[in-house]
């Protein structure tokens, strides 16, 4: 499954990763790569918790990226 991850750098230089389709699924890292590794783990734990509690899984990402202008 694929989920969109939004990564932003905060005022302290820490990379914050968040998954909009999974409310509260947030992680961080000292680098972009570390934040991505950490959010992958957070997503896995989040989905395991949903399954454990019989909650429905949010649908995976189904979108396209469109580039315009230049």
VMD Tcl script that builds the backbone (N, CA, C; Angstrom):
set m [mol new atoms 210]
animate dup $m
set s [atomselect $m all]
$s set {name element resname resid chain x y z} {
  {N N UNK 1 A 0.839 -1.175 0.000}
  {CA C UNK 1 A 0.000 0.000 0.000}
  {C C UNK 1 A 0.887 1.242 0.000}
  {N N UNK 2 A 0.375 2.285 -0.600}
  {CA C UNK 2 A 1.104 3.546 -0.650}
  {C C UNK 2 A 0.285 4.632 0.018}
  {N N UNK 3 A 0.946 5.415 0.854}
  {CA C UNK 3 A 0.328 6.563 1.491}
  {C C UNK 3 A 1.212 7.784 1.272}
  {N N UNK 4 A 0.577 8.923 1.088}
  {CA C UNK 4 A 1.331 10.161 0.903}
  {C C UNK 4 A 1.957 10.566 2.234}
  {N N UNK 5 A 3.218 10.941 2.186}
  {CA C UNK 5 A 3.935 11.435 3.354}
  {C C UNK 5 A 4.360 12.864 3.057}
  {N N UNK 6 A 4.003 13.765 3.955}
  {CA C UNK 6 A 4.401 15.166 3.830}
  {C C UNK 6 A 5.557 15.386 4.791}
  {N N UNK 7 A 6.666 15.917 4.258}
  {CA C UNK 7 A 7.842 16.160 5.087}
  {C C UNK 7 A 8.149 17.651 5.070}
  {N N UNK 8 A 8.275 18.205 6.266}
  {CA C UNK 8 A 8.631 19.617 6.406}
  {C C UNK 8 A 9.759 19.736 7.422}
  {N N UNK 9 A 10.572 20.739 7.229}
  {CA C UNK 9 A 11.655 20.993 8.172}
  {C C UNK 9 A 11.193 22.065 9.148}
  {N N UNK 10 A 11.324 21.798 10.449}
  {CA C UNK 10 A 10.882 22.791 11.425}
  {C C UNK 10 A 11.977 23.816 11.703}
  {N N UNK 11 A 11.674 24.762 12.594}
  {CA C UNK 11 A 12.601 25.859 12.865}
  {C C UNK 11 A 13.904 25.398 13.520}
  {N N UNK 12 A 13.918 24.193 14.084}
  {CA C UNK 12 A 15.129 23.647 14.686}
  {C C UNK 12 A 15.923 22.776 13.715}
  {N N UNK 13 A 15.439 22.646 12.475}
  {CA C UNK 13 A 16.132 21.843 11.480}
  {C C UNK 13 A 15.753 20.377 11.487}
  {N N UNK 14 A 14.776 19.999 12.296}
  {CA C UNK 14 A 14.314 18.608 12.367}
  {C C UNK 14 A 13.288 18.388 11.262}
  {N N UNK 15 A 13.366 17.236 10.608}
  {CA C UNK 15 A 12.421 16.889 9.548}
  {C C UNK 15 A 11.221 16.185 10.177}
  {N N UNK 16 A 10.034 16.736 9.961}
  {CA C UNK 16 A 8.787 16.192 10.489}
  {C C UNK 16 A 8.043 15.516 9.336}
  {N N UNK 17 A 7.674 14.258 9.524}
  {CA C UNK 17 A 6.950 13.488 8.507}
  {C C UNK 17 A 5.560 13.189 9.031}
  {N N UNK 18 A 4.551 13.416 8.178}
  {CA C UNK 18 A 3.157 13.214 8.565}
  {C C UNK 18 A 2.415 12.521 7.427}
  {N N UNK 19 A 1.452 11.671 7.780}
  {CA C UNK 19 A 0.650 10.948 6.796}
  {C C UNK 19 A -0.784 11.474 6.885}
  {N N UNK 20 A -1.214 12.332 5.936}
  {CA C UNK 20 A -2.543 12.935 6.017}
  {C C UNK 20 A -3.692 11.935 6.111}
  {N N UNK 21 A -3.599 10.785 5.457}
  {CA C UNK 21 A -4.687 9.796 5.482}
  {C C UNK 21 A -4.756 9.016 6.789}
  {N N UNK 22 A -3.697 9.131 7.607}
  {CA C UNK 22 A -3.646 8.416 8.878}
  {C C UNK 22 A -3.511 9.448 10.005}
  {N N UNK 23 A -4.624 9.979 10.485}
  {CA C UNK 23 A -4.584 11.046 11.489}
  {C C UNK 23 A -3.727 10.677 12.705}
  {N N UNK 24 A -2.822 11.565 13.051}
  {CA C UNK 24 A -1.955 11.340 14.199}
  {C C UNK 24 A -0.715 10.536 13.889}
  {N N UNK 25 A -0.546 10.082 12.658}
  {CA C UNK 25 A 0.633 9.309 12.266}
  {C C UNK 25 A 1.728 10.295 11.868}
  {N N UNK 26 A 2.598 10.594 12.832}
  {CA C UNK 26 A 3.647 11.601 12.655}
  {C C UNK 26 A 4.947 11.032 13.203}
  {N N UNK 27 A 6.050 11.371 12.555}
  {CA C UNK 27 A 7.359 10.987 13.047}
  {C C UNK 27 A 8.342 12.084 12.676}
  {N N UNK 28 A 9.591 11.884 13.012}
  {CA C UNK 28 A 10.600 12.899 12.707}
  {C C UNK 28 A 11.963 12.252 12.540}
  {N N UNK 29 A 12.925 13.055 12.121}
  {CA C UNK 29 A 14.294 12.584 11.975}
  {C C UNK 29 A 15.246 13.754 11.809}
  {N N UNK 30 A 16.521 13.494 12.044}
  {CA C UNK 30 A 17.541 14.540 11.882}
  {C C UNK 30 A 17.825 14.819 10.407}
  {N N UNK 31 A 17.496 13.840 9.557}
  {CA C UNK 31 A 17.639 14.013 8.111}
  {C C UNK 31 A 16.339 13.580 7.452}
  {N N UNK 32 A 16.189 13.942 6.183}
  {CA C UNK 32 A 14.997 13.539 5.427}
  {C C UNK 32 A 14.904 12.018 5.354}
  {N N UNK 33 A 16.046 11.354 5.136}
  {CA C UNK 33 A 16.085 9.901 5.030}
  {C C UNK 33 A 15.682 9.243 6.347}
  {N N UNK 34 A 16.166 9.785 7.468}
  {CA C UNK 34 A 15.808 9.232 8.768}
  {C C UNK 34 A 14.311 9.425 9.039}
  {N N UNK 35 A 13.779 10.585 8.688}
  {CA C UNK 35 A 12.344 10.834 8.868}
  {C C UNK 35 A 11.525 9.844 8.046}
  {N N UNK 36 A 11.955 9.535 6.826}
  {CA C UNK 36 A 11.248 8.563 5.987}
  {C C UNK 36 A 11.303 7.157 6.582}
  {N N UNK 37 A 12.462 6.763 7.087}
  {CA C UNK 37 A 12.573 5.445 7.735}
  {C C UNK 37 A 11.634 5.371 8.937}
  {N N UNK 38 A 11.641 6.430 9.733}
  {CA C UNK 38 A 10.818 6.437 10.943}
  {C C UNK 38 A 9.326 6.439 10.623}
  {N N UNK 39 A 8.918 7.176 9.587}
  {CA C UNK 39 A 7.487 7.233 9.269}
  {C C UNK 39 A 7.020 5.901 8.683}
  {N N UNK 40 A 7.881 5.194 7.963}
  {CA C UNK 40 A 7.509 3.858 7.469}
  {C C UNK 40 A 7.160 2.947 8.643}
  {N N UNK 41 A 7.997 2.974 9.665}
  {CA C UNK 41 A 7.742 2.173 10.861}
  {C C UNK 41 A 6.452 2.625 11.544}
  {N N UNK 42 A 6.248 3.934 11.637}
  {CA C UNK 42 A 5.035 4.467 12.269}
  {C C UNK 42 A 3.787 4.028 11.506}
  {N N UNK 43 A 3.859 4.026 10.174}
  {CA C UNK 43 A 2.720 3.591 9.356}
  {C C UNK 43 A 2.411 2.118 9.627}
  {N N UNK 44 A 3.442 1.286 9.680}
  {CA C UNK 44 A 3.239 -0.135 9.938}
  {C C UNK 44 A 2.565 -0.361 11.291}
  {N N UNK 45 A 3.037 0.340 12.320}
  {CA C UNK 45 A 2.461 0.206 13.657}
  {C C UNK 45 A 1.024 0.712 13.671}
  {N N UNK 46 A 0.771 1.822 12.988}
  {CA C UNK 46 A -0.569 2.405 12.913}
  {C C UNK 46 A -1.543 1.416 12.290}
  {N N UNK 47 A -1.148 0.813 11.172}
  {CA C UNK 47 A -2.014 -0.136 10.469}
  {C C UNK 47 A -2.228 -1.399 11.307}
  {N N UNK 48 A -1.174 -1.872 11.976}
  {CA C UNK 48 A -1.320 -3.029 12.864}
  {C C UNK 48 A -2.337 -2.737 13.962}
  {N N UNK 49 A -2.301 -1.535 14.518}
  {CA C UNK 49 A -3.231 -1.148 15.573}
  {C C UNK 49 A -4.670 -1.115 15.054}
  {N N UNK 50 A -4.853 -0.566 13.843}
  {CA C UNK 50 A -6.198 -0.549 13.258}
  {C C UNK 50 A -6.738 -1.962 13.115}
  {N N UNK 51 A -5.908 -2.861 12.593}
  {CA C UNK 51 A -6.326 -4.256 12.404}
  {C C UNK 51 A -6.657 -4.911 13.741}
  {N N UNK 52 A -5.820 -4.685 14.738}
  {CA C UNK 52 A -6.002 -5.269 16.058}
  {C C UNK 52 A -7.333 -4.846 16.677}
  {N N UNK 53 A -7.731 -3.598 16.425}
  {CA C UNK 53 A -8.960 -3.070 16.996}
  {C C UNK 53 A -10.167 -3.186 16.055}
  {N N UNK 54 A -9.993 -3.870 14.934}
  {CA C UNK 54 A -11.097 -4.086 14.003}
  {C C UNK 54 A -11.549 -2.826 13.281}
  {N N UNK 55 A -10.665 -1.844 13.198}
  {CA C UNK 55 A -10.985 -0.588 12.515}
  {C C UNK 55 A -10.695 -0.740 11.022}
  {N N UNK 56 A -11.441 -0.034 10.175}
  {CA C UNK 56 A -11.181 -0.116 8.733}
  {C C UNK 56 A -9.866 0.585 8.368}
  {N N UNK 57 A -9.208 0.038 7.358}
  {CA C UNK 57 A -7.980 0.660 6.867}
  {C C UNK 57 A -8.331 1.780 5.893}
  {N N UNK 58 A -7.711 2.939 6.044}
  {CA C UNK 58 A -7.931 3.998 5.053}
  {C C UNK 58 A -7.448 3.512 3.692}
  {N N UNK 59 A -8.142 3.885 2.631}
  {CA C UNK 59 A -7.710 3.428 1.312}
  {C C UNK 59 A -6.320 3.967 0.970}
  {N N UNK 60 A -5.526 3.178 0.258}
  {CA C UNK 60 A -4.199 3.646 -0.138}
  {C C UNK 60 A -4.303 4.774 -1.155}
  {N N UNK 61 A -3.198 5.384 -1.386}
  {CA C UNK 61 A -3.079 6.513 -2.300}
  {C C UNK 61 A -3.409 6.105 -3.725}
  {N N UNK 62 A -4.201 6.897 -4.371}
  {CA C UNK 62 A -4.518 6.710 -5.789}
  {C C UNK 62 A -4.567 8.089 -6.420}
  {N N UNK 63 A -3.412 8.609 -6.771}
  {CA C UNK 63 A -3.361 9.962 -7.323}
  {C C UNK 63 A -2.214 10.062 -8.324}
  {N N UNK 64 A -2.200 11.144 -9.008}
  {CA C UNK 64 A -1.143 11.434 -9.974}
  {C C UNK 64 A -0.519 12.774 -9.625}
  {N N UNK 65 A 0.735 12.918 -9.950}
  {CA C UNK 65 A 1.429 14.195 -9.810}
  {C C UNK 65 A 1.500 14.822 -11.192}
  {N N UNK 66 A 1.038 16.056 -11.305}
  {CA C UNK 66 A 0.991 16.750 -12.596}
  {C C UNK 66 A 1.944 17.941 -12.530}
  {N N UNK 67 A 2.850 18.011 -13.466}
  {CA C UNK 67 A 3.783 19.134 -13.537}
  {C C UNK 67 A 3.283 20.121 -14.588}
  {N N UNK 68 A 3.277 21.395 -14.240}
  {CA C UNK 68 A 2.837 22.424 -15.173}
  {C C UNK 68 A 3.850 23.558 -15.230}
  {N N UNK 69 A 3.873 24.234 -16.339}
  {CA C UNK 69 A 4.717 25.417 -16.487}
  {C C UNK 69 A 6.183 25.145 -16.225}
  {N N UNK 70 A 6.916 26.202 -16.159}
  {CA C UNK 70 A 8.332 25.968 -15.920}
  {C C UNK 70 A 9.009 27.189 -15.624}
}
mol reanalyze $m
mol bondsrecalc $m
mol representation Tube
mol addrep $m
